[in-house]
Amino acid sequence: MPFQPSYFKSDLFKVLSNPIRIQILDTLRQGEKSVNDIAQWLEVEASSVSQQLGILRRYNLVIGRREGNYVFYSISDNAIFKVLDAAMEVYNNHLLQVRDALEKQE
């Protein structure tokens, strides 16, 4: 089967379905970070962060750079932030609709 954009999008949304992965991507907005830096920032075990980074790396959303015993991760394509920002906009719009509905009930 030839490469289909709809399959790519579906896979991308599957990868983004994990909240820790989204938090990792949002953390990397600030720039390159090590696994320990990310784990500390998110207050999550380093092993969990490392596992999720492996998935993000497999889908080419992050890249790693080795320096001595450490690997520093960064975003491979900043366009991913457009997707995350669009999701936040949808979320905010939803909250506004809920608030308006609640205000009408009062």
DRENTOR-385339 format. One line per 5 residues: number of its first residue (from 1); their letters; for each residue y, x, z of N, C-alpha, C, O. Coordinates in pm, whole numbers, plus 50000, padded with zeros to 5 digits. Layout:
<bafis>
NUM> a> Y X Z Y X Z Y X Z Y X Z ~ ... $
</bafis>
This chain:
<bafis>
1> mpfqp> 49882 50085 50000 50000 50000 50000 50124 50089 50000 50132 50183 50080 ~ 50219 50062 49913 50341 50144 49908 50425 50125 50034 50412 50026 50106 ~ 50509 50222 50058 50598 50218 50174 50688 50095 50165 50755 50073 50064 ~ 50689 50017 50269 50767 49893 50273 50871 49903 50385 50836 49932 50499 ~ 50999 49880 50353 51100 49882 50459 51071 49786 50573 51101 49817 50689 $
6> syfks> 51012 49672 50543 50985 49575 50651 50881 49630 50748 50889 49601 50867 ~ 50785 49708 50700 50687 49769 50790 50752 49877 50875 50721 49891 50994 ~ 50841 49954 50814 50913 50056 50890 50994 49992 51001 50993 50039 51115 ~ 51065 49883 50968 51146 49813 51069 51057 49760 51181 51092 49771 51299 ~ 50945 49703 51144 50853 49650 51244 50806 49760 51338 50805 49741 51460 $
11> dlfkv> 50768 49874 51283 50725 49987 51365 50839 50037 51454 50817 50070 51570 ~ 50960 50041 51399 51075 50086 51476 51098 49995 51596 51122 50042 51707 ~ 51091 49864 51574 51112 49771 51685 50998 49778 51787 51020 49754 51906 ~ 50878 49810 51742 50768 49831 51837 50798 49951 51927 50776 49946 52048 ~ 50847 50058 51866 50881 50177 51944 50993 50144 52042 50992 50190 52156 $
16> lsnpi> 51089 50066 51998 51204 50031 52083 51171 49920 52183 51258 49881 52261 ~ 51048 49870 52183 51013 49761 52275 50991 49810 52418 50974 49730 52509 ~ 50992 49940 52438 50971 49996 52572 51107 50030 52634 51182 50109 52577 ~ 51140 49972 52751 51272 49995 52812 51299 50142 52847 51413 50187 52840 ~ 51194 50216 52885 51215 50358 52918 51256 50434 52794 51343 50521 52801 $
21> riqil> 51195 50403 52680 51233 50472 52555 51379 50444 52520 51451 50534 52476 ~ 51421 50320 52539 51561 50287 52511 51653 50362 52607 51757 50413 52566 ~ 51615 50369 52734 51697 50443 52831 51702 50591 52794 51807 50655 52808 ~ 51592 50646 52748 51591 50786 52705 51688 50806 52590 51767 50900 52590 ~ 51682 50719 52491 51772 50731 52376 51918 50719 52421 52004 50796 52377 $
26> dtlrq> 51946 50624 52509 52082 50609 52560 52127 50732 52637 52243 50772 52629 ~ 52036 50794 52712 52068 50917 52785 52103 51029 52689 52192 51110 52716 ~ 52032 51034 52577 52056 51141 52479 52184 51119 52398 52221 51205 52318 ~ 52251 51007 52416 52383 50987 52353 52480 51096 52400 52570 51138 52326 ~ 52459 51140 52522 52549 51240 52582 52518 51381 52534 52592 51475 52564 $
31> geksv> 52409 51397 52460 52374 51528 52408 52235 51571 52451 52163 51496 52517 ~ 52202 51689 52412 52069 51746 52434 52036 51755 52584 52120 51794 52665 ~ 51911 51719 52618 51868 51724 52758 51721 51764 52764 51645 51741 52671 ~ 51684 51824 52878 51543 51858 52903 51472 51737 52961 51536 51640 53002 ~ 51340 51743 52965 51260 51636 53024 51303 51614 53169 51321 51500 53212 $
36> ndiaq> 51319 51723 53243 51356 51710 53384 51495 51648 53401 51516 51567 53491 ~ 51589 51685 53314 51723 51626 53319 51715 51475 53296 51778 51397 53368 ~ 51637 51435 53196 51624 51292 53164 51556 51219 53279 51600 51112 53320 ~ 51448 51278 53331 51373 51215 53441 51462 51196 53563 51459 51091 53627 ~ 51540 51297 53593 51630 51289 53708 51736 51181 53686 51764 51102 53776 $
41> wleve> 51793 51178 53568 51898 51081 53535 51845 50937 53544 51913 50848 53594 ~ 51721 50916 53494 51663 50781 53492 51586 50747 53618 51544 50633 53637 ~ 51568 50847 53706 51489 50830 53828 51348 50782 53795 51298 50685 53851 ~ 51285 50854 53700 51151 50826 53653 51074 50957 53658 51133 51065 53647 ~ 50943 50950 53676 50860 51070 53678 50871 51146 53547 50874 51086 53439 $
46> assvs> 50877 51279 53556 50887 51363 53437 50769 51342 53343 50786 51348 53221 ~ 50651 51318 53397 50533 51296 53312 50548 51170 53228 50506 51167 53112 ~ 50610 51067 53285 50634 50944 53210 50738 50967 53100 50721 50920 52987 ~ 50843 51039 53134 50946 51071 53035 50886 51153 52921 50913 51128 52804 ~ 50804 51251 52957 50741 51336 52857 50652 51255 52763 50652 51277 52642 $
51> qqlgi> 50577 51162 52819 50490 51076 52738 50574 50992 52641 50539 50981 52523 ~ 50682 50933 52689 50766 50849 52604 50839 50932 52499 50858 50887 52386 ~ 50880 51052 52535 50943 51141 52437 50846 51177 52326 50886 51190 52210 ~ 50718 51191 52360 50617 51219 52258 50610 51108 52154 50597 51134 52035 ~ 50619 50985 52201 50619 50870 52109 50745 50869 52024 50739 50849 51903 $
56> lrryn> 50859 50891 52088 50986 50894 52013 50985 51007 51910 51040 50993 51801 ~ 50924 51117 51946 50915 51232 51855 50825 51200 51736 50856 51235 51623 ~ 50713 51133 51763 50619 51095 51658 50687 51008 51553 50654 51015 51434 ~ 50781 50926 51596 50854 50839 51504 50986 50900 51459 51071 50830 51403 ~ 51002 51028 51482 51119 51104 51436 51251 51050 51488 51354 51062 51421 $
61> lvigr> 51250 50991 51608 51375 50944 51667 51441 51053 51750 51563 51052 51770 ~ 51360 51148 51799 51414 51263 51872 51350 51390 51817 51243 51387 51756 ~ 51419 51499 51839 51366 51630 51802 51372 51719 51926 51457 51701 52013 ~ 51281 51814 51931 51276 51906 52044 51309 52047 52001 51278 52089 51889 ~ 51373 52119 52091 51406 52260 52069 51358 52338 52190 51400 52313 52303 $
66> regny> 51267 52432 52165 51211 52511 52275 51303 52628 52308 51353 52698 52221 ~ 51322 52645 52439 51399 52759 52491 51325 52809 52614 51335 52751 52722 ~ 51252 52918 52597 51170 52968 52706 51061 52869 52740 50986 52826 52652 ~ 51052 52831 52868 50952 52734 52912 50999 52589 52900 50924 52497 52933 ~ 51119 52568 52852 51177 52434 52848 51188 52384 52704 51205 52461 52610 $
71> vfysi> 51178 52252 52690 51204 52187 52562 51325 52097 52584 51328 52016 52677 ~ 51422 52111 52498 51543 52029 52504 51538 51929 52389 51513 51965 52274 ~ 51562 51804 52423 51551 51696 52325 51689 51646 52284 51784 51646 52364 ~ 51698 51604 52159 51820 51543 52107 51782 51436 52005 51666 51428 51962 ~ 51877 51358 51968 51857 51250 51871 51847 51310 51731 51926 51398 51695 $
76> sdnai> 51752 51263 51653 51738 51317 51518 51830 51247 51418 51868 51306 51317 ~ 51865 51121 51446 51953 51046 51356 52039 50952 51441 51989 50857 51500 ~ 52168 50979 51446 52259 50900 51529 52268 50753 51487 52323 50672 51560 ~ 52214 50719 51370 52216 50579 51326 52136 50490 51421 52156 50369 51423 ~ 52045 50549 51500 51969 50469 51597 52063 50401 51696 52031 50294 51749 $
81> fkvld> 52178 50461 51721 52272 50401 51815 52334 50273 51759 52373 50185 51836 ~ 52342 50262 51627 52389 50137 51567 52291 50024 51600 52332 49911 51629 ~ 52162 50055 51595 52059 49955 51628 52071 49915 51775 52071 49796 51808 ~ 52081 50015 51863 52091 49987 52006 52219 49912 52039 52219 49821 52123 ~ 52329 49949 51974 52457 49881 51998 52453 49737 51947 52508 49647 52010 $
86> aamev> 52386 49716 51833 52372 49579 51781 52289 49494 51877 52321 49377 51899 ~ 52184 49551 51933 52103 49478 52030 52186 49442 52153 52172 49331 52206 ~ 52271 49533 52198 52357 49504 52313 52457 49395 52280 52489 49312 52365 ~ 52506 49393 52157 52600 49288 52116 52530 49152 52115 52588 49052 52160 ~ 52408 49147 52066 52331 49021 52068 52310 48976 52212 52324 48858 52244 $
91> ynnhl> 52276 49071 52299 52256 49040 52442 52385 48984 52503 52381 48882 52572 ~ 52496 49049 52479 52624 49003 52534 52660 48864 52482 52709 48780 52557 ~ 52636 48840 52353 52663 48708 52296 52577 48602 52362 52622 48491 52388 ~ 52452 48637 52390 52361 48545 52457 52414 48511 52597 52413 48395 52637 ~ 52461 48613 52669 52515 48589 52803 52636 48497 52798 52653 48410 52883 $
96> lqvrd> 52720 48516 52697 52837 48428 52682 52794 48284 52657 52853 48191 52712 ~ 52692 48265 52575 52642 48130 52547 52584 48066 52674 52606 47947 52700 ~ 52512 48144 52751 52455 48093 52876 52568 48055 52973 52564 47949 53035 ~ 52667 48143 52984 52780 48114 53074 52852 47988 53030 52884 47903 53114 ~ 52877 47973 52899 52946 47854 52850 52863 47728 52879 52918 47625 52917 $
101> alekq> 52733 47737 52860 52647 47621 52887 52650 47584 53035 52653 47466 53069 ~ 52650 47683 53121 52655 47657 53265 52788 47596 53305 52792 47507 53389 ~ 52897 47643 53246 53029 47590 53277 53041 47443 53233 53109 47365 53299 ~ 52977 47407 53124 52980 47269 53076 52903 47176 53167 52932 47056 53173 ~ 52804 47229 53238 52724 47148 53329 52796 47118 53459 52762 47022 53528 $
106> e> 52894 47199 53493 52964 47181 53621 53055 47063 53622 53120 47036 53723 $
</bafis>
